Amino acid sequence: MQTARDVLTPDALSMLVTIHAQGSFAAAARTLGMVPSALTYRVRNIEDALDVLLFDRSSRQAKLTVAGAELLREGERLLEDIDAVANRVKRVATGWEPQLTIAVDSVISRSTMMELCEAFFALNPPTRVKIREEVLYGTLDALVTGQADLSIGVAMDSISNTNILGEALGDMHFIFCVAPHHPLANMPEPLSDGLIQQYRAVAVADSTQRGKALTFGLLGGQDVFTVPSMRAKLEAQLRGLGCGFLPEGLARPYLETGRLVSRKVDRPSRVIHISYAWRAESAGTHGRALQWWLQQLKSPATRTALLERQQGN
């Protein structure tokens, strides 16, 4: 009789992922170029070896059982690990990473990031670049969990992992802003917390998936409109849908044209110390792509642009 090690091959795990994604054995068989009976036979071999049912066959759909869902979760993780090993081997052999994933907080200038990508691609490197937009703790979380190789826009005080290296990017100043037609636009300054609490705040949702979400500038009991990015927060406040703090560089052009109004508040000004971070390598060396990006981030002009060039972001 076959054992779990015999049947839980990368090919078998990929097959299970395809069945779940397609929703039926017949559709999965077409995708995989197999006859349905052969596909069913392979699944039954896995079930027999594990002594569990992976799919509920009471309907025409390939619905996972609880055991099947657990195997799929772990199987997808194992497939990612196999890919990671293969990628690491390639990187060691060539010096260039097959892919470099960069987690970028939504407060960082997108136009500056695109200019850096343009300069990187001009080198004609073999490395593919993937940009992930993250928010608050999610920017560092992507690095800690191995989903990113470099994180730009991390709060300095959130770096506590000894395997994570970080450098200061600079300070980002935030201004309390409202639309000119918002009730708080004409209230006497400084605005008290009690007064601000009466009006809806616009907040950006932390993108972390591990239950460590952060929030800034919110008052207890205040109505909150939650949006997915800093750009969406700006749009909401331009429409008068709420109030809140915005990065000075992002708000400046709208303050100059009168589409936003800055208001003094009865609390300390908000300044966040922003950094960038990457994982320490046990061998002490990084791939050539990451080395290039880290070199660019040493430039004071680049750091300033990432934090302040928000117009057209």
Disulfide bonds with the S-S distance in Angstrom:
none
